């Protein structure tokens, strides 16, 4: 069972599927990103770099990252988006937009994603 299937089963077992609309999932995802942001908000760059050395902070970071991944995975599932495929397509597009050694982006059409 992959993560998408596990999250589907989790939601189904609790009768939550009807609440997992794209709008609601985007809102929940945004809230979880906000909670992750809150953990880093007032840290210096050095403290943020060392965040995983603090056991309490590390636990919270892992927990919020998991929440973000869960909602993102659930949203992609509801929209029929293969996240891995979309991520690799974005890397390919960015390779063309931002060629190595150039500081000037190259225009790329949205349809080229």
C-alpha positions as CSV (number, residue, x, y, z in Angstrom):
1,X,0.0,0.0,0.0
2,X,1.4,3.4,-0.9
3,X,0.8,6.7,0.9
4,X,-2.1,7.7,-1.4
5,X,-3.9,4.4,-0.7
6,X,-3.2,4.6,3.0
7,X,-4.7,8.2,3.2
8,X,-7.7,7.1,1.1
9,X,-8.3,4.2,3.5
10,X,-7.8,6.5,6.6
11,X,-10.3,9.0,5.3
12,X,-12.8,6.3,4.2
13,X,-12.7,4.6,7.6
14,X,-13.7,7.9,9.2
15,X,-16.3,8.9,6.6
16,X,-14.2,12.0,5.8
17,X,-14.1,11.6,2.1
18,X,-17.0,14.0,1.5
19,X,-15.1,16.7,3.4
20,X,-11.9,16.2,1.4
21,X,-12.8,18.5,-1.5
22,X,-10.0,20.3,-3.3
23,X,-11.0,23.6,-1.7
24,X,-10.9,22.1,1.8
25,X,-7.7,20.3,1.2
26,X,-6.0,23.4,-0.1
27,X,-7.1,25.3,2.9
28,X,-5.9,22.6,5.3
29,X,-2.6,22.4,3.4
30,X,-2.1,26.1,3.7
31,X,-2.8,25.9,7.5
32,X,-0.2,23.1,7.9
33,X,2.4,25.1,5.9
34,X,1.6,28.0,8.3
35,X,2.3,25.7,11.3
36,X,5.6,24.6,9.8
37,X,6.5,28.2,9.1
38,X,5.7,29.1,12.7
39,X,8.4,26.7,13.9
40,X,11.1,28.6,11.9
41,X,9.7,32.1,12.0
42,X,12.0,33.7,14.6
43,X,15.0,31.4,14.2
44,X,18.2,32.8,12.8
45,X,19.5,31.1,9.6
46,X,22.0,29.2,11.7
47,X,19.3,28.0,14.2
48,X,17.1,27.0,11.3
49,X,20.0,25.0,9.7
50,X,20.4,23.2,13.0
51,X,16.7,22.7,13.7
52,X,16.9,18.9,13.6
53,X,19.6,18.9,16.4
54,X,17.0,20.1,18.9
55,X,14.9,17.0,19.7
56,X,11.7,18.8,20.5
57,X,11.9,21.1,17.5
58,X,12.9,18.1,15.3
59,X,9.8,16.2,16.4
60,X,7.5,19.1,15.6
61,X,9.2,19.7,12.2
62,X,8.7,16.0,11.2
63,X,5.1,16.1,12.4
64,X,4.3,19.3,10.4
65,X,6.1,18.0,7.3
66,X,4.1,14.9,7.5
67,X,0.9,16.9,7.7
68,X,1.9,18.9,4.7
69,X,2.7,15.8,2.8
70,X,-0.6,14.1,3.7
71,X,-2.7,17.0,2.6
72,X,-0.7,17.6,-0.6
73,X,-0.9,13.9,-1.4
74,X,-4.6,13.8,-0.7
75,X,-5.2,17.0,-2.8
76,X,-3.2,15.5,-5.8
77,X,-5.3,12.3,-5.5
78,X,-8.6,14.2,-5.5
79,X,-7.4,16.2,-8.6
80,X,-6.0,13.2,-10.4
81,X,-2.5,14.6,-10.4
82,X,0.6,12.3,-10.3
83,X,2.8,14.3,-8.0
84,X,6.0,12.6,-9.0
85,X,5.3,13.0,-12.7
86,X,4.3,16.7,-12.1
87,X,7.5,17.3,-10.1
88,X,9.8,15.8,-12.7
89,X,7.9,17.8,-15.5
90,X,8.6,21.0,-13.4
91,X,12.3,20.2,-13.1
92,X,12.5,19.7,-16.9
93,X,10.7,22.9,-17.5
94,X,12.9,24.8,-15.1
95,X,16.0,23.3,-16.8
96,X,14.8,25.0,-20.0
97,X,13.7,28.2,-18.2
98,X,16.9,28.6,-16.2
99,X,19.8,27.2,-18.3
100,X,22.9,26.4,-16.4
101,X,25.4,29.3,-16.5
102,X,22.8,31.9,-17.5
103,X,21.3,34.6,-15.2
104,X,18.4,35.4,-17.6
105,X,15.3,33.2,-17.6
106,X,14.1,31.9,-20.9
107,X,10.3,32.2,-21.5
108,X,8.5,28.8,-21.5
109,X,4.9,28.4,-22.4
110,X,2.6,26.9,-19.7
111,X,1.5,24.2,-22.1
112,X,5.1,22.9,-22.1
113,X,4.6,21.6,-18.6
